[in-house]
Amino acid sequence: MSDHLEKFNLHEAARLSVAPMMDWTDRHCRHLHRLLSRRTLLYTEMVTAPALVRGGALHLLDFGEAEHPVALQLGGSDPAELAAAARLGHEAGYDEINLNCGCPSDRVQSGTFGAVLMRSPDLVAESCRAMIEAQPREVTVKCRIGVDDQVPEEVLPRFLEAVARAGVRRVTIHARKAWLQGLSPKENRDIPPLDYDLVFAMKQAFPELHVSINGGIAKLAQVEELLARGIDGVMIGRAAYHDPGAILCGADARVFGDEGGLDPDAAALAMLPYIEAHLADGGRLHQVTRHMLGLFTGRPGARAWRRMLSERATADGAGTEVVLDALAAMRERAAA
């Protein structure tokens, strides 16, 4: 991969990022998000190191050049395997390699990675060190403030100290505990209370670390407030997916002081050539348009847009005319 990727200042891009979200932040979703914001840092879904290294599932690394700056999130707990996967991510052209230490799903726990790694800071440090030594891209960590009956004020500083000692310079902290026993992954996104103050305390305790905060952030105004308080970056998850127009369209101007990306109407039209290329490759329309359902959230006619895409995009032979018809239906309903 050419050295042009070095032009991305990831510490600057990480002022705002879109969280890695399983089944959501695939390459089609990221292409849409990049149309809306030229500057926001984007993340892949979590890709497990065993799938890449043992399973040879290199198709999971597919992405488009237009997505940069884009980070690959890896899941795993074997340092050698993670190092090999990080090398594959570098060779594929990703700008950053991120280690998942925050996902609470049962499947992740059974593989001894994700949030359960909060219990093993030395193993995480060893894994990060191996990933750093294996390839030149920056290695980062996304974690929780603790799991189950851990005391976050005790375990989080030890965890951050370990990864910093291994050479990690940038972390994203989901400001909630993960309850691996008793709560579902969905409940783990909402029920454990947020502790932003602890994350800010970690920024003060580790001033050399670039610290991003994640969890419960749903508006750009919140992003601006958190940045003004001295945090280095903010990561948004579900709000950026369900209402990308509200989060990403204004992000470049308000967070980066730069010219913005496209508005939702222009982005919907700009997706058409991408969709045509996807269909020509044997893909199906709904694989792309399912990520576009929230593009007009809160606008008159948005329900008509969502309904037409939902009903027609899964049909055999469905093409870009469905998107154009949905746009027309939305505008007609808005004008009524």
Secondary structure, DSSP 8 states (H G I E B T S, - for coil): --GGGGG--HHHHTTEEE---TTTSSHHHHHHHHHH-SSSEEEEEEEEHHHHHTT--GGGG---GGG-SEEEEEE-S-HHHHHHHHHHHHHHT-SEEEEEE----HHHHHTT-GGGGGG-HHHHHHHHHHHHHH-SSEEEEEEES-BTT--HHHHHHHHHHHHHHTT--EEEEESS-B-TTT--HHHHTTSS---HHHHHHHHHH-TTSEEEEESS--SHHHHHHHHHTT-SEEEE-HHHHH-HHHHHTTHHHHHHSS-----HHHHHHHHHHHHHHHHHTT--HHHHHTTSTTTTTTSTTHHHHHHHHHHHTTSTT--HHHHHHHHHHHHHHHH-
